[in-house]
């Protein structure tokens, strides 16, 4: 699958599962709910790898509550 230019990913963090939505860049960019993923590092890495294969630039937005801090640390390791 080809690369698109950019996507914005919103994550609603929770203790057991994170809800994920995506909006492609541009005025006609598609917006959609991707579903929920486990809060595990493996599930987050899989999500990021799948999105990175489709988009050249990813921008993540998530809650900065206790459940979001671990996510932020993982994104720092992944250099996102």
N, C-alpha and C positions, 0 to 999 in steps of 0.2 A: 504494500500500500504506500502511496506517495506521501511526502511530507506536505503538510499545510504550514502556513506561516506561524501562527500563534494561537494559543488557547488559554483560557482562564478557567481554573478549577477551583470550585468552592467546596469546602469540606465542613460539614456540621459534625463536630466531634462529640463523642459520648464515651461512656466507660467501656462498653462491649463492642459497639459497631459504629462506624462512621458513614454518614450519608454523603454521597459525592455527586456533584453536578458540574457540567462543563458548558462553556460558552466560547465558540470559535470567534476569532477576531474579525473585525470588519462589520459594516452595516448589515450585511446579509448573513452573518455568521450564525450557525445553528446553535441553539441552546437546548440542552436536554439533561434529564436526570439519569445518571449512570447506575444508581442503585446504592446498596450498602456493602461495605467491606468490613472484615474483622479489623480490630485495632492493632493487630500484630504487626511487627516489623516486616515479616515476610509478605503479608497481604499488601502493605503500603508500598514496598519495593516492587511488587508485581504490578500494581496500579501505575506507578511512576514509569516503569520500564515500558509498559504498553502504550502509555501516552507519549513518551519520548520517541517511540518508534513512528508515531504519526505526526508529531508537531515539532518544529524547530525550536520554538520557545514556549515554555510553560510558566505560567504565573499562578501561584497558589494563594488562596485566602482561606483562613480557618480561624476558629475561635481561640483566643488567648486565655482560656481558662485552664485549670489543672490538666484536663485531658488534651489540651492543645500543645502543652509545653514539650511533651515527648515527641510529638509530631514535628515540632519545629527543630528539635535537636537532630532527628533523623534526616530532615530535609537539609540541614547544614552538612551532615556527613555525605549526603548524596550531591551536595553542591547545587542545590536548587535555590 
